[in-house]
């Protein structure tokens, strides 16, 4: 029996979409894009931006551990 944690891209995408539904989607996407592009977090852009930035950061941390 394997103790390996399996996280598929499909399940991560579904989780991100579910989270984004609670926010202004365009601001959420802007936050994710800034994080993905390596742009430092911008204070005062709103809760939706913050959530998008945070989700992208968490996703990158998961992916950097080699979890598939």
N, C-alpha and C positions, 0 to 999 in steps of 0.2 A: 504494500500500500504506500502511495506517495503522499508526502506532506506538502508538496509543491502547491502554491497558490496560483490559480489560473484566473486571469482577468483578461477577457477578450476585448478587442477594440469596440465591438458591437455593444457590449454591456457598458463600457465606459461612455460611449456616445449617448446611449439611452439615459444614463445617469446625469450626464451634463445637460441634455435636453430637458429633463425633468426639473433640474435646478433652475435653468434659464427661464422657465415658464413663470417663475415667481418674481421676475425682474423685468425692467425695460430692456428688451432683447438687444436693441442697437447699442446701448451702453454696455451691456454684458459682453457683447462681441468685441467692442472697442477695448475693454479691459483684457480680454483673452488675447487679442491681437498684440497689444502693447507688451504683454508679458512674453508672448511667443517671439516677438521681435527684439527682446532684450532691453526694452525701454523701461527706465525706472518708473515705479508706481507713482501716479500723480494724485496727490491729496486733493480733496474737494471736488472730485468728478462724480461723486454720488455712490450710493449703495450698490447699484447695479454694476457699475464699473468695477468697484471693489470686489464684488462677488465673482465677476468674470476673471479678473486678474488672479484672484485666489484659486479658483478652480483650475486655471491653466497651470499655475505654479504647482499645485498638488498633482496634477496629471503628469507634469514633467518629472516630478520627484518619483512617482510610481514607475514611470517608464525608465528612469535612470537606474533603478534597482534591478532591471532585467526581468521584471514580472511580465509574463505574456498573457 
